[in-house]
Amino acid sequence: MDGMAAMDMAMMQACMDACAACEQACTVCSTQLMDCATSCMNCADMCGTMMRTMLRMQGMTPPVMMAMLDACIAMCQMCEDECRAHAEMSPVCAMCADACRACMEACMAMKTAMMA
């Protein structure tokens, strides 16, 4: 893909894995019908979109990839914050918040590597 020839494929795979795990955790968490359900559904959608976008890189440019990563990071942060508020009452919310944190960290690592 143009302008992204030096992409670290292992890092990209780790980011896709974190997105997939977060999508699954958020989907499970959204079924609890707690205050975080909407955030979880939105985060699951964003993580799934991020993962699928990385799977088919044709047409991606560094600015587009950065914007996608920023959106995924923002959505994961919002969901983590909401689920963390319920984490003591719900182990599912705690698991979801942890998955959101891991996804954010993977996306941030991807961005850092792309800027190097």
Salt bridges, closest charged atoms under 4 A:
ASP70 OD1 - LYS111 NZ 2.43
GLU80 OE2 - ARG84 NH2 3.09
GLU80 OE1 - ARG101 NH2 2.86
ASP98 OD1 - ARG84 NH1 3.08
